[in-house]
Amino acid sequence: MKKALLVLTLLFISTTISISAWEPEDLTKFPPCMSADDWILNLGFGLNADWINSIGEDYYSLPTFRLSFDKNVPLGDQKLPFFFGGLVGYSGNGYNHKDYGWHHHRIPLGFRVGYHFNWGVDNLDTYAVATAGYIIGFTDNKDFKYKTKFRDDFYTNINIGARWFINNGFGFWAETGFGSLFHLSFSFDLGISFKF
C-alpha cells in the first residue's frame, strides 16, 4: 500500500511539473508520445446507463465491444494535431425464458475525427473525438427459429478521451461522453491501445 501511494504521489508531482511548463501554443502540437504519422489501434468495451438498466429477471445485456483505429493527420499551415479513423463494434441484449426468448444484435460502423490536446506530459495523449455512423441490427427469435431485421439507424456521439502509453507502442485508453454506440445516453469506454 505504501509503495502504491508513493508511485501515485511521484506520478502526480511529475505531471504537475510538466503541466506547469505548459504554454498555450502547445495546443497546436502533437503530444510528446505522438507523431504526425502514427496509427493507433484501440480495443476495448463500454458501459452506458441503458446497459446497466436493462439487466433483470430473465433479461440479459452484453457490454459494447469495440475496435477503432486512428491515423494522425496534421492539418493546415500550423500542422494542427488532428486524427481521422474508423470504428466497428458489437453489442447485444435479450430475454431468455424457458418457453420464449429473443436476442437483439447491434453492429455499429462509424467514422471518427478528433483533435489531440498537448499538456506536455510525456506519456499522456488527451483528445476530443466525434463519431458518426450506422448501426446494423437484427433479432434472433428463440421459439420460431428465425432472424428478423430491426431498427437499423444512424448514430452520432461526442467524447473526450485519454491514452496513457507505458512504452512507445502500448498503452491504455478511456473515453467518456454523450451518445454511446447504441443509445443517446452517457457512456464510458476503456481498453488497450497499440501505436505503430
N, C-alpha and C positions, 0 to 999 in steps of 0.2 A: 504494500500500500504506500509506504514512504517513497519507494522508487518511482511508482506511477505519479505520485504528487510532484516529485522532483522533476520528472520528464515534462509534465504538463506546465509547471512553472517556467522551466527553461524555454519551452516552445512559446509560451505567452510572452516572455521577455524578448526573445529573438524576433517574434512577429511585431511587437510594439516598436522595437528599434528600427526594423525595416520600414514600417509604415511612417514613422516619424521622419524618415529621409525622403518620403514620397513627395513628388512635385506634380501639379495639375497636368502638365504636358505628358506625364506618364500614361494618362488615359488614352493617348493616341498611339501607344506602342503595345506590342505583344508582351504578355507576362514573361519573366525570365525563363520559365520552364517550357515556353512555346517558341516555335519559329514559324516563319511565314509559309513554309512548305509542308508543315506537319499534317498527317492524317491522325484522327483519334477515333478509336472504336470503343463504344460503351455498351456493356452488357449488364442487365440488372432487372429489377422488378419494382413495382409500385403499389401503393395503397392509396385509397381515397375514401371519403366519407360514405359514398354509396356502397362500396365493397364491405365496409365494416357493418353497415346497417342491413345488409342482405343475407346475413347468416342467421338461421333459426332452425326450428324443428323441421326435419326433412329437407331443408333448403341448404345449399352449399354455394360457395363462391370461391373462385381462384383469383389470386392477385394478378395484376398485369405483368406479364413478362415482356421485355423489350430489348431490341438491339438497334442501336443508332450509330451512325458514322458521321464524322465532321471533317471537313477539309478547310484549313486556314487559307484565307484569301485576302491579302492586303489590297485595299481599295483607295483610289484617289491619289492625289499628289502627296498627301501625308502618309500614305500606306496604312490606313486605318485598319485595326485588327478585327476584321470580320471573319466569320466562318459560315460555310454552307454544307448541308448534308441531308441525310435521309433517315427514315425510321420505319421499322416493322415490329409488330408485337402480337401478343395473343392474350386473351382473357376469356373466361367462361363462368357461367353460373347455371344453376339448375335446381330441380326439385326431384327427389328420389324417394318415392313411396313404394311399398311392396306391390301395389296394383297399378301404379301410374307414375310416369316421370318424364322429364324433358331436360335438355341441356342446350343452352344458348352458347354459340361460339362467336367470338368477335376478333377480327384480324384487321388492325389498323395499318395503313400505309401512309407515310407522310413525308413532307419536305420541311427542312429546318433551316432557319437563318438566325445567326446570333452575333454578338459582339463581346469580345474579351475585355475585361477591366484589369488593368495592371496596377497592383498596390505595392509592387517592389518586393514581394515575398518570394523567395527563390522557388519553392515547390508548389505554390498556390496559383491556380487559374480560376478566376471568378468570371461569370458571364451572364448575360440575359439572352434568352432564346425564344423565338416564336415558331410554332409548328402548325402547319395546315395539311390536311389530307383527307382520306376516305376510309370508312370502315366497311369491311365486308362482313356480313352477319348471316348465320343460318342456325337452324334448330334441329336437333335430333329428338324424335318423339319415341319414348320407350315402348309404349304398348302397341302403336301402329307400325313401328319399324320403318319410318320414313324420315326424310330430311325436307325441311321447308325453309325458304328464304324468309328473313325478317329484317326489316329496317336497315338497309344499307344507308349510310348517311355521311355527310361531310362533318369534319370536326376541326376545331382550332384550339390552341392553348398558348399561354404565355407563362414562361417560367424564369426563375433565376436559379443559377446553379453554381457549384464549386467542384473543382477537381483538386486532389492532393496527390502529387506524384512522389512515391517513395524512392524511385530511381528514374533514369531517363526514359524508360519505356512502359512503366507500370504504375498505376495509382488507383484511387477510389474516387467516386463521384456521388453527388446528391443533387437533386433538383426539386424545387417546390414551386407551386403556383396555382393558378385558377384554370380549370379546364383540363381534366385528365384526358387520356386517350379515348375514353368512352362516355364520360358524363361531364356535365357542367358542374363541377364541384372542386373543392380544394384537393390537391393531390401531393403526395410525397413519394419520390422515386430515388432509389440508390442502387449502387453496384460497383463494378470494376471497370477500369479504363486501360486501354493499350494505346500507346503513342508510337508512331513509326513514320 
